[in-house]
């Protein structure tokens, strides 16, 4: 053996040294990865042909190996790491020759590119990357971040460390709107760092809080990192759990786990929301605590009040805190007591299949022992009792077509149990009420009559729902009955919106906040998947940017407002009326279709007009070019990483690493090793390379255990975020160094980020000790 190392070990060293050399060469990374794969394959093939690479494989023909299999140990669980005493045989790393391996690699590359890049199931999700990137770049180029920083500094500036806290708030906001770490760090470094230094802020605190807040884009959805991880983790988790079930002696993962082995991008967004908010809170808490202990290094800063809004402290507490919290609490209480909820009258044509036991019990002894070990004896006994009761009742009832009488009985039962208030109208009334309350709090000295009319209208919608509407009331009749209170509520809300936009803070924050809530709300609420939501985000960002340019030119953005209203009409009518005219040709559905189609045409016209306006303002052209550059880099890295991964597979490197990790009896040990390796690789590899090169190698191990896949993915994302912050190689530090003033040294940056790295580590430990921080929101929403 060369240098006393196994041939596969030498092959792994060659691959990773070639990869690092290609990346450090300065050649574009997207092409360097694929080139590294081809060069390393050539080197390994040449050494193998010369007889210098010898792999010490387990002798599967030996009596010792046969004895292990006879004991019931699965061949997949036997490796040179778990059973090092087994006899070995020497063989080349390419047993059938490098020519066969290369031919197989070429075939696999074509298949993988077809599956993951051109026509596979993940291509629709990957399209979300393009549109989220475009959304972020449009918001960045429209200079919304500039105004956000200015206004947030005025809000938090008078507090100790207020400027640092405002950076964290804006960083979280930009993370939710862009999801691009480099863009966020550079933007805040250019805008906020000079301001903080002029106001006598410590260079360490200033640089540390900017770098740390910029990396929130890694974890706060809609994060591109989570989108790309989501396209891999679903397949990795499903395949890994199928392998785990087979090793346990069960037929499939559903039998073994008792639930489908599924994870999606939308679920990852739900899981990442609370950890992202938690990290932002820890950053802000540190900045505030630092200012209290070192007031001279993070002084309070008073900015001139440009607006002079005549609202007292009690007014602000009443309308910005007490009233909104009271309305939301009332909404939650009504839902809890059953007064408010869904009023669906859909009755199935077929009966449900009889309820099955909580676990499948018709399994072999080996699978039974494994399931008892996984779920516990109590859960198994309960499933056995459930199955016995089902068998005593004649077995599970099969689905059958219901008679008209049975369907009528089910409909009557639904109507009797329907809540008094429907969810849709109640949510609309709640949003209108919140808007009216905020409008009142902006300037309580103005006449309250329009807002009072709006409040009466919002309450009237609820009263009409209780008094006149039933679950069987058609959408058209519902619209007729609530027309008067809806008109009053719309009048009051329009007045409230006008007052909100007279306030600079709301004028800057409100539009992008609504866009973010719409995008994330549609995903987190399960209304749609990330790709349509990303399309909504990209279109909304274009409208916001166009409206901003028009406002700067002193022109009212009337066409943009009308386009936004047309989109709202299109969405509301489209979700409440039956647009399938070939199946339902009632007058109200036909009329709704015509109105929706007209709104669609106007929305497309308005969006096209906004695009033309941004082209004339020289905004959209650079955005499209930058979006094309970023997304083409993502897809090129995806293709290049497939080449590199197939090279590893061809000489057994991927399985060698996986066997090493599986050899640890405690899965925590293997997981910690993987996390440490990812942390170190984060110094030299960007998240794209790590996701597409490293995760497919270690994924079958870390997703093949008992850990929750959502928790594993979020831990990986936070770990990479920590790595990008850690001196001396963190990517965020290089981004900030490139835009920092000359008086800010590299030492300032390194010392400044050190406390935030510790906060990141503390966050990781917190997530490790309390996985519910990750899983609670997905569990509640689903």
C-alpha positions in Angstrom: 0.0 0.0 0.0 1.2 3.5 -0.9 2.4 5.4 2.3 0.8 2.6 4.3 -2.7 4.0 3.5 -5.6 2.2 2.1 -6.2 2.9 -1.6 -9.6 4.4 -1.0 -8.1 6.7 1.7 -5.5 7.9 -0.8 -8.2 8.5 -3.4 -10.2 10.6 -0.9 -7.1 12.7 -0.1 -6.4 13.2 -3.8 -10.0 14.3 -4.5 -10.2 16.8 -1.7 -6.7 18.2 -2.3 -7.5 18.6 -5.9 -10.8 20.3 -5.0 -9.1 22.8 -2.6 -6.4 23.5 -5.1 -8.9 24.2 -7.9 -10.9 26.5 -5.6 -7.8 28.4 -4.4 -6.5 28.8 -8.0 -8.9 31.6 -8.6 -10.7 29.8 -11.4 -14.5 30.2 -11.1 -15.8 27.9 -8.5 -18.7 26.7 -10.5 -16.3 25.2 -13.1 -13.5 24.4 -10.7 -15.6 21.7 -8.9 -16.3 19.8 -12.1 -12.7 20.2 -13.2 -11.4 18.9 -9.9 -13.6 15.8 -10.3 -12.2 15.0 -13.7 -8.6 15.8 -12.8 -8.8 13.7 -9.6 -10.4 10.8 -11.4 -7.5 10.8 -13.9 -4.9 10.8 -11.2 -6.6 8.0 -9.3 -7.1 6.0 -12.5 -3.4 6.4 -13.4 -2.2 5.3 -9.9 -4.7 2.4 -9.9 -3.5 1.2 -13.3 0.1 1.3 -12.0 -0.9 -1.0 -9.1 -0.2 1.7 -6.5 -3.7 1.9 -5.0 -4.7 -1.2 -3.2 -7.9 -1.5 -1.1 -8.1 -3.9 1.8 -11.6 -5.2 1.4 -13.5 -7.7 3.6 -13.2 -11.2 2.3 -16.9 -12.1 1.9 -16.0 -15.7 1.1 -14.4 -16.3 4.5 -15.9 -18.4 7.2 -15.9 -15.5 9.7 -18.0 -13.4 7.4 -20.4 -16.2 6.8 -20.7 -16.7 10.5 -21.7 -13.1 11.1 -24.4 -13.3 8.3 -25.6 -16.5 9.9 -26.1 -14.7 13.2 -28.6 -12.4 11.5 -26.3 -9.4 10.9 -27.2 -7.7 7.7 -24.4 -7.5 5.1 -25.0 -3.7 4.9 -24.0 -3.4 8.6 -20.7 -5.2 8.1 -17.7 -3.0 7.3 -14.0 -2.9 8.0 -14.6 -0.3 10.7 -17.3 -2.2 12.6 -15.6 -5.6 12.3 -11.9 -4.9 11.8 -10.9 -8.5 12.8 -12.5 -10.0 9.6 -10.1 -11.4 7.0 -9.2 -9.0 4.2 -8.4 -9.4 0.5 -6.3 -6.9 -1.6 -8.1 -5.5 -4.6 -7.8 -2.4 -6.9 -9.9 0.6 -6.1 -11.5 0.1 -9.5 -12.2 -3.7 -9.4 -13.4 -3.8 -13.0 -10.9 -1.2 -14.3 -11.1 2.6 -14.6 -12.6 2.3 -18.1 -15.8 0.6 -16.7 -16.0 3.1 -13.9 -15.7 6.1 -16.3 -18.3 4.6 -18.6 -20.7 4.1 -15.6 -19.9 7.7 -14.3 -20.9 9.2 -17.7 -24.2 7.4 -17.7 -24.9 8.4 -14.1 -24.0 12.0 -14.8 -26.6 12.1 -17.6 -29.2 10.5 -15.4 -28.5 12.8 -12.4 -28.6 16.0 -14.4 -31.9 14.9 -15.9 -33.2 14.1 -12.4 -31.9 17.1 -10.4 -31.4 19.8 -13.0 -33.5 19.5 -16.1 -36.7 17.3 -15.5 -36.6 15.8 -12.0 -39.0 16.4 -9.2 -36.7 18.9 -7.5 -36.6 21.2 -10.5 -39.8 23.0 -9.5 -38.4 23.7 -6.1 -35.0 24.9 -7.5 -36.9 27.4 -9.6 -37.8 29.1 -6.3 -34.1 29.9 -5.9 -34.1 32.0 -9.0 -37.2 34.0 -7.9 -36.0 34.4 -4.3 -32.7 35.7 -5.6 -34.4 38.1 -7.9 -36.7 39.3 -5.0 -33.7 40.0 -2.8 -31.7 41.7 -5.5 -34.6 43.9 -6.5 -35.2 45.0 -2.9 -31.5 45.6 -2.5 -31.1 47.7 -5.7 -34.2 49.7 -4.9 -32.4 51.0 -1.8 -35.1 50.0 0.7 -32.3 48.9 3.0 -31.0 52.5 3.2 -34.3 53.8 4.5 -34.8 50.8 6.8 -31.5 51.5 8.5 -32.2 55.2 8.9 -35.7 54.7 10.3 -34.8 51.9 12.6 -31.8 53.9 14.0 -34.3 56.7 14.9 -36.5 54.2 16.7 -33.8 52.3 18.7 -31.1 55.0 18.7 -32.1 56.6 22.0 -31.6 53.2 23.8 -28.2 52.1 25.1 -26.7 50.3 22.2 -29.7 51.3 20.1 -27.8 51.6 16.8 -26.5 48.0 17.3 -30.0 46.8 18.1 -31.3 48.5 15.0 -28.7 46.7 12.9 -29.9 43.4 14.2 -33.6 44.3 13.4 -32.7 45.4 9.9 -30.4 42.3 9.4 -33.3 40.0 10.3 -35.6 42.0 8.0 -33.2 41.8 5.1 -32.6 38.1 5.8 -36.3 37.5 5.4 -36.4 39.6 2.2 -33.1 38.6 0.5 -31.6 35.5 2.1 -28.2 36.4 0.6 -25.5 36.7 3.2 -22.9 38.6 1.1 -25.4 41.2 -0.1 -26.7 41.8 3.5 -23.2 42.2 5.0 -22.0 44.5 2.3 -25.1 46.6 2.3 -25.1 47.1 6.1 -21.3 47.5 6.1 -21.5 50.4 3.7 -24.5 52.1 5.2 -24.3 51.5 9.0 -20.7 51.1 9.9 -19.6 54.7 9.2 -22.7 56.0 11.1 -21.9 53.8 14.1 -18.2 54.9 14.1 -19.2 58.6 13.9 -21.4 58.1 17.0 -18.4 56.8 19.0 -19.4 53.1 18.8 -16.7 50.6 19.5 -15.3 49.3 16.2 -15.4 45.8 17.7 -19.1 46.0 18.5 -20.0 47.7 15.2 -18.2 45.2 13.0 -19.3 42.2 15.1 -23.0 43.0 15.0 -23.0 43.8 11.3 -21.2 40.6 10.4 -23.4 38.5 12.7 -26.7 40.1 11.6 -25.7 39.6 7.9 -25.4 35.9 8.4 -29.1 35.6 9.6 -29.9 35.1 5.9 -28.6 31.6 6.3 -31.4 30.6 8.7 -34.3 33.0 8.5 -36.7 32.0 5.8 -37.0 32.3 2.9 -33.4 31.2 3.0 -31.8 30.0 -0.2 -29.7 27.7 1.9 -32.9 26.0 3.2 -34.4 25.8 -0.3 -31.3 24.0 -1.6 -31.0 21.8 1.5 -34.7 21.0 1.1 -34.2 19.7 -2.4 -31.7 17.2 -1.0 -32.9 16.3 2.5 -36.3 14.9 1.3 -34.6 12.2 -0.9 -31.8 11.6 1.6 -34.1 11.2 4.5 -36.5 8.9 2.6 -33.7 6.7 1.2 -31.8 6.6 4.5 -34.9 5.6 6.5 -35.7 2.9 4.0 -32.2 1.5 4.5 -32.6 1.7 8.2 -35.9 -0.2 8.0 -34.3 -2.9 5.9 -31.5 -3.3 8.4 -34.1 -3.6 11.2 -35.8 -6.4 9.3 -38.9 -4.4 8.3 -40.3 -4.1 4.8 -40.3 -0.3 4.6 -39.8 2.9 6.5 -43.6 3.5 7.0 -43.9 0.1 8.9 -40.8 0.8 11.0 -41.4 4.5 11.8 -45.2 4.4 11.9 -45.2 7.6 9.8 -44.1 8.5 6.3 -40.4 9.5 5.9 -41.1 12.9 4.3 -39.6 16.4 4.7 -40.2 19.4 2.5 -38.8 22.9 1.9 -42.0 24.4 3.4 -41.5 22.3 6.6 -37.9 23.5 6.8 -39.1 27.1 6.6 -41.5 26.4 9.5 -38.7 24.8 11.5 -36.2 27.6 10.9 -38.5 30.5 11.9 -38.1 30.2 15.7 -34.4 29.5 15.7 -33.8 32.5 13.4 -35.8 34.8 15.7 -34.0 33.3 18.7 -30.6 34.1 17.3 -31.6 37.6 16.4 -32.9 38.1 19.9 -29.6 36.8 21.4 -27.6 39.2 19.2 -29.8 42.2 20.2 -29.6 41.2 23.9 -25.8 41.0 23.8 -25.6 44.5 22.1 -27.9 45.9 24.8 -26.0 44.3 27.6 -22.7 45.4 26.2 -24.0 49.0 26.1 -25.1 48.8 29.7 -21.7 47.7 30.8 -19.8 49.9 28.4 -21.9 53.0 27.8 -19.0 55.0 26.3 -18.5 52.3 23.6 -22.2 52.1 22.6 -23.9 55.4 23.5 -27.5 56.3 23.0 -28.0 58.5 20.0 -30.7 61.0 19.6 -32.0 61.8 16.1 -34.0 64.8 15.1 -37.7 64.0 15.0 -38.7 64.9 11.5 -42.4 64.2 11.8 -43.5 65.4 15.2 -46.5 63.1 15.4 -48.7 64.3 18.3 -49.3 60.9 19.9 -48.8 60.5 23.6 -47.3 57.5 25.3 -50.7 56.3 26.4 -52.0 56.7 22.8 -49.2 54.6 21.5 -49.6 51.9 24.1 -53.4 51.8 23.5 -53.3 51.6 19.7 -50.0 49.9 19.0 -50.0 47.4 21.8 -53.3 46.9 23.8 -55.8 47.0 20.9 -53.8 44.7 18.5 -53.0 42.2 21.3 -56.6 42.3 22.4 -58.0 41.6 18.9 -55.6 38.8 18.3 -56.3 37.3 21.7 -60.0 37.5 21.1 -59.5 35.7 17.8 -57.5 32.9 19.4 -60.1 32.5 22.2 -63.0 32.3 19.8 -61.1 29.6 17.9 -60.3 27.7 21.1 -64.0 27.6 22.2 -65.2 26.6 18.8 -67.1 29.8 18.0 -64.7 30.5 15.1 -63.4 27.9 12.6 -63.7 26.2 9.3 -67.2 25.8 7.8 -66.5 23.3 5.1 -69.5 21.4 3.7 -67.6 19.1 1.5 -68.9 15.5 1.9 -66.9 12.6 0.6 -68.4 10.4 -2.1 -66.7 7.4 -0.5 -66.5 6.3 3.1 -63.1 6.4 4.8 -61.1 3.3 5.1 -61.5 1.8 8.6 -59.1 3.2 11.1 -55.9 1.1 11.4 -53.8 0.5 14.4 -51.2 3.2 15.4 -48.4 0.8 14.3 -48.4 -2.1 11.9 -48.3 -5.3 13.9 -48.3 -8.0 11.2 -44.5 -8.0 11.0 -41.7 -10.6 11.6 -40.0 -11.2 14.9 -36.9 -9.2 13.9 -38.9 -6.2 12.8 -41.1 -6.5 15.9 -38.1 -6.4 18.2 -36.7 -3.4 16.3 -40.1 -1.5 16.5 -40.4 -2.2 20.2 -36.9 -0.8 20.7 -37.8 2.3 18.7 -41.3 3.0 19.9 -41.3 1.3 23.4 -43.2 -1.6 24.7 -46.2 0.5 25.7 -46.7 1.8 22.2 -46.4 -1.7 20.7 -48.9 -3.2 23.2 -51.3 -0.4 22.5 -51.0 -1.1 18.7 -51.5 -4.8 19.3 -54.7 -4.1 21.4 -56.0 -1.7 18.7 -55.4 -4.3 16.0 -57.1 -7.0 18.1 -60.2 -4.8 18.5 -60.3 -4.1 14.7 -60.0 -7.9 14.0 -62.8 -8.6 16.6 -65.0 -6.2 14.8 -64.5 -8.0 11.5 -61.3 -6.3 10.3 -60.6 -2.9 8.9 -63.6 -1.5 7.0 -62.9 -1.0 3.3 -63.9 2.2 1.5 -67.2 2.1 -0.3 -69.4 4.6 -2.2 -71.9 6.4 0.1 -75.6 6.5 -0.7 -77.4 9.8 -1.2 -79.1 9.4 2.2 -75.7 8.8 3.9 -74.2 11.8 2.3 -77.2 13.9 3.3 -76.8 12.7 6.9 -73.1 13.7 6.9 -74.0 17.1 5.5 -76.6 17.7 8.3 -74.0 16.6 10.8 -71.4 19.1 9.4 -74.0 21.9 9.5 -75.0 21.2 13.1 -71.3 21.2 14.2 -70.3 24.2 12.1 -68.9 27.2 14.1 -70.9 30.4 14.1 -68.0 32.4 12.5 -66.1 31.3 9.4 -62.3 31.6 9.3 -62.1 33.5 6.1 -64.3 36.5 7.0 -63.0 36.5 10.6 -59.4 36.8 9.4 -60.4 39.6 7.0 -62.2 41.5 9.8 -59.1 41.0 12.1 -56.7 42.4 9.5 -58.9 45.3 8.8 -59.3 46.0 12.5 -55.5 45.9 13.1 -55.0 48.3 10.2 -57.6 50.7 11.6 -56.0 50.5 15.1 -52.6 51.3 13.7 -54.0 54.2 11.7 -55.6 55.7 14.8 -52.3 55.4 16.8 -50.3 57.3 14.2 -52.1 60.6 14.8 -54.9 60.5 17.4 -55.6 64.3 16.9 -57.2 63.7 13.5 -60.9 63.0 13.1 -61.8 59.5 14.4 -65.0 59.4 12.3 -63.6 57.5 9.2 -61.8 55.0 11.4 -64.8 54.5 13.6 -66.9 53.8 10.5 -64.3 51.3 9.4 -64.3 49.6 12.8 -68.2 49.4 12.7 -67.8 47.9 9.2 -65.3 45.2 10.4 -67.6 44.4 13.3 -70.6 44.4 11.0 -68.9 41.7 8.8 -68.8 39.4 11.8 -72.4 40.2 12.8 -73.7 39.5 9.3 -71.7 36.2 9.4 -73.4 35.1 12.6 -76.9 36.4 11.7 -77.4 35.7 8.0 -74.6 33.5 6.7 -74.6 29.7 6.8 -72.0 27.2 5.5 -74.3 26.7 2.5 -74.5 30.4 1.6 -72.9 30.8 -1.9 -69.9 33.1 -2.3 -71.9 35.5 -4.4 -74.7 35.8 -1.8 -72.1 36.2 0.9 -70.5 39.1 -1.0 -74.0 40.7 -1.4 -74.8 40.4 2.3 -71.5 41.8 3.5 -71.3 44.5 0.9 -72.4 47.4 3.1 -70.2 46.6 6.1 -67.3 45.7 3.8 -67.6 49.1 2.1 -67.5 50.8 5.5 -64.5 48.7 6.5 -62.7 49.4 3.2 -63.4 53.2 3.6 -62.0 53.2 7.2 -59.0 51.0 6.2 -58.1 53.3 3.2 -58.1 56.3 5.5 -56.0 54.4 8.1 -53.6 53.4 5.3 -53.3 56.9 4.2 -52.4 58.0 7.7 -49.9 55.2 8.1 -48.1 56.3 4.9 -47.8 59.9 6.3 -45.4 58.3 8.8 -41.9 57.7 7.4 -41.3 54.6 9.5 -44.5 52.9 8.3 -44.0 54.1 4.8 -40.7 52.4 4.6 -41.4 49.3 6.7 -45.0 48.5 5.8 -44.9 47.6 2.1 -41.9 45.2 2.2 -43.3 43.8 5.5 -46.6 43.0 3.8 -44.7 41.3 1.0 -42.6 39.2 3.3 -45.7 38.2 5.4 -47.5 37.3 2.2 -44.7 35.1 0.9 -43.9 33.4 4.2 -47.5 33.2 5.3 -48.5 31.4 2.1 -45.7 28.9 2.7 -45.9 28.5 6.5 -49.6 28.2 6.4 -49.5 25.4 3.8 -51.5 27.5 1.3 -48.9 26.9 -1.5 -45.4 25.6 -1.9 -42.2 27.8 -2.1 -42.1 28.2 -5.9 -45.4 30.1 -6.4 -44.7 32.0 -3.2 -41.3 33.0 -4.6 -43.0 34.2 -7.8 -45.3 36.3 -5.7 -42.3 37.7 -3.9 -40.4 38.5 -7.1 -43.4 40.2 -8.7 -44.2 42.1 -5.5 -40.5 43.3 -5.2 -40.7 44.6 -8.8 -43.9 46.6 -7.9 -42.3 48.0 -4.7 -39.1 49.1 -6.6 -41.2 50.8 -9.3 -43.4 52.5 -6.7 -40.3 53.8 -5.0 -38.8 55.2 -8.2 -42.1 56.9 -9.0 -42.3 58.5 -5.5 -38.7 59.7 -5.8 -39.6 61.4 -9.1 -42.6 63.1 -7.4 -45.1 61.0 -9.2 -47.9 59.2 -7.4 -47.6 55.4 -7.9 -51.3 55.1 -8.8 -50.8 52.3 -11.4 -48.8 50.3 -8.9 -51.5 50.6 -6.2 -54.2 49.6 -8.7 -52.0 46.6 -9.8 -51.7 45.5 -6.2 -55.4 45.8 -5.7 -56.0 43.8 -8.9 -53.8 41.1 -7.6 -55.7 41.0 -4.3 -59.0 40.8 -6.1 -57.7 38.1 -8.3 -56.5 36.0 -5.3 -59.6 36.6 -3.2 -62.1 35.8 -5.9 -60.0 32.9 -7.3 -59.9 31.2 -3.9 -63.6 31.7 -3.0 -65.4 31.1 -6.3 -65.4 28.0 -8.5 -63.5 28.9 -11.6 -64.1 25.6 -13.4 -66.6 26.8 -15.9 -66.8 23.5 -17.6 -68.2 22.0 -14.4 -70.1 24.9 -12.8 -71.7 27.6 -15.1 -73.8 29.4 -12.5 -74.2 33.2 -13.0 -72.2 34.2 -9.9 -69.3 31.9 -10.9 -69.3 33.2 -14.4 -69.4 36.8 -13.2 -66.6 36.1 -10.7 -64.5 34.5 -13.5 -64.9 37.5 -15.7 -63.9 39.9 -12.9 -61.0 37.7 -11.9 -59.8 37.5 -15.5 -60.1 41.2 -15.9 -58.1 41.7 -12.6 -55.5 39.2 -14.0 -55.1 41.1 -17.2 -54.7 44.4 -15.3 -52.2 42.9 -12.9 -50.2 41.6 -15.9 -50.3 45.0 -17.5 -49.3 46.7 -14.3 -46.4 44.3 -13.7 -45.3 44.7 -17.3 -45.5 48.5 -17.0 -43.5 48.3 -13.8 -40.8 46.3 -15.5 -40.6 48.7 -18.4 -40.3 51.6 -15.9 -37.5 49.9 -14.1 -35.7 49.2 -17.4 -35.9 52.9 -18.2 -34.6 53.7 -14.7 -31.7 51.3 -15.3 -32.7 49.1 -12.4 -34.2 45.9 -13.9 -31.3 45.3 -16.4 -28.6 44.9 -13.7 -31.0 42.9 -11.5 -31.7 40.4 -14.3 -28.0 40.1 -15.1 -27.1 39.6 -11.4 -30.0 37.1 -11.0 -28.8 35.2 -14.0 -25.2 35.1 -12.7 -26.2 33.9 -9.3 -28.7 31.2 -10.4 -26.4 30.0 -13.3 -23.7 29.6 -10.7 -26.0 27.6 -8.5 -27.0 25.2 -11.3 -23.4 24.9 -12.6 -22.2 24.0 -9.1 -25.0 21.5 -8.9 -23.8 19.8 -12.1 -20.1 20.0 -11.2 -20.8 18.6 -7.7 -22.5 15.6 -9.4 -19.3 14.9 -11.3 -17.3 15.1 -8.1 -19.7 12.9 -6.1 -19.7 10.2 -8.8 -15.9 10.2 -8.8 -16.1 9.5 -5.0 -18.7 6.8 -5.6 -16.7 5.1 -8.4 -13.7 4.1 -6.2 -15.8 3.5 -3.1 -14.9 6.8 -1.3 -18.5 7.7 -0.4 -19.3 4.3 1.1 -15.9 4.3 2.9 -16.8 7.6 4.7 -20.3 6.4 5.5 -19.1 3.1 6.9 -16.7 5.0 9.1 -19.4 7.1 10.5 -21.8 4.2 11.0 -19.2 2.3 12.9 -19.9 4.5 16.0 -22.4 2.8 18.3 -23.7 6.2 19.5 -25.2 8.2 16.7 -24.5 11.4 18.6 -20.8 10.7 18.1 -21.2 10.4 14.3 -23.4 13.6 14.2 -20.8 15.6 16.2 -18.0 14.4 13.9 -20.1 15.5 10.9 -20.8 18.9 12.4 -17.1 19.5 13.2 -16.1 18.6 9.7 -18.8 20.9 8.2 -17.7 23.7 10.5 -14.1 23.3 9.3 -15.1 23.0 5.6 -17.1 26.2 6.0 -13.8 28.1 6.3 -12.8 27.2 2.7 -16.0 26.1 1.0 -19.1 28.2 0.3 -22.5 26.9 1.4 -23.3 25.8 -2.2 -20.3 23.5 -2.4 -21.0 22.1 1.1 -24.6 21.4 0.3 -24.0 19.7 -3.1 -20.7 18.0 -2.3 -20.6 17.1 1.4 -24.2 16.7 2.4 -24.9 13.9 -0.2 -21.9 12.0 1.3 -22.8 12.3 5.0 -26.5 12.7 4.6 -27.3 8.9 4.5 -25.7 8.7 8.0 -27.1 11.8 9.7 -30.5 11.3 8.2 -30.5 7.6 8.7 -30.8 7.6 12.5 -33.4 8.5 15.0 -32.9 12.3 14.8 -35.7 14.5 13.5 -34.7 15.5 9.9 -36.0 19.0 10.4 -33.8 19.4 13.5 -30.8 17.9 11.7 -31.1 20.3 8.8 -31.5 23.4 11.0 -28.5 22.3 13.1 -26.5 22.0 9.8 -27.6 25.5 8.7 -26.8 27.2 12.0 -23.5 25.3 12.1 -22.6 26.7 8.7 -23.7 30.2 9.8 -21.3 29.9 12.8 -18.5 28.8 10.4 -19.0 31.8 8.1 -18.6 34.0 11.2 -15.5 32.4 12.7 -12.0 34.0 12.3 -9.8 33.9 10.5 -11.5 32.4 7.4 -15.2 33.3 7.9 -16.8 34.5 4.6 -18.8 37.2 6.3 -15.6 38.7 7.7 -14.1 39.0 4.2 -17.2 40.6 2.9 -17.1 43.2 5.7 -13.4 43.7 5.4 -13.9 44.7 1.8 -16.2 47.6 2.6 -14.9 48.7 6.0 -13.2 52.1 6.4 -9.4 52.1 6.7 -9.5 52.9 10.4 -11.2 49.6 11.0 -8.6 46.9 11.2 -8.9 43.2 10.7 -8.2 42.8 14.4 -11.2 44.9 15.2 -13.4 42.6 13.1 -11.9 39.4 14.6 -12.4 40.6 18.1 -15.8 42.0 17.3 -17.2 38.7 16.0 -15.8 36.5 18.8 -18.7 37.1 21.2 -21.2 36.4 18.4 -19.5 33.1 17.5 -19.9 32.2 21.2 -23.6 33.2 20.9 -23.9 30.9 17.8 -22.3 28.0 19.8 -24.7 28.7 22.6 -27.6 28.7 20.1 -26.4 25.3 18.8 -26.2 23.9 22.3 -29.7 25.3 23.0 -31.1 23.6 19.9 -29.3 20.4 20.8 -30.8 20.4 24.4 -34.2 21.6 23.4 -35.1 20.2 19.9 -38.7 21.5 20.4 -37.4 25.0 19.5 -37.1 23.6 16.0 -40.1 21.2 15.9 -42.8 23.2 17.8 -44.0 25.4 14.9 -44.1 22.6 12.3 -46.0 20.5 14.8 -48.5 23.3 15.5 -49.1 24.2 11.9 -49.4 20.7 10.7 
